[in-house]
Amino acid sequence: MNPKKEPMSNPAFPRGAALTFLLCVLPAFVALARAEVAQSIKGAPASFTAECSSCHVAYAPSLTGQANWRGIMTGLDKHFGVDASLDSKTQHEISVWLLANAATSGRRAAASTDFRITRSDWFIRKHDEVSASVWKRASIKSASNCGACHSGAARGDFDEDSVRIPK
């Protein structure tokens, strides 16, 4: 009688290693990415906070790449339908800081044709379960109103566990 043979295992990749990776290492990468966005708000010049949050949440520079920030900052006279022009000193100060802290790799760094963070591939993928009717609610108004659902948006905190979609 032949004894039952155990399936071969790879000693370099012990059983459970994949599960360990998924449960331990992957969350660390997610936490690191979240921390990067939150960290990018720290050290912002006062002009960034004052000017860029007067009409909307001041987006963390790491939410998009340098090409998009250049496009946004050079088109402030027609900033998504509004004249958001700044004096040259303030515009330069904010631009320098945004470019120094912009996303440099990955999906967030990709350039878009109209510079809108809310139309970037990564944003759409992250919000694919949100229907068009939700964005139109009076309590939200548009996809660019991050603070409506993300209470920590002003701090650069977009933790999915703290999302609360208003009625």
Secondary structure, DSSP 4 states (H G I P E B T S, - for coil): -PPPPPPP--TTS-TTHHHHIIIIIHHHHHHHHHHHHHHTTTT--HHHHHHHTTTS----GGGSBHHHHHHHHHTGGGBTTB-----HHHHHHHHHHHHHHSB-SSGGG---SS--GGGSHHHHHHTTTS-HHHHTSTTT-STT-GGGTBTTGGGT---GGGB----
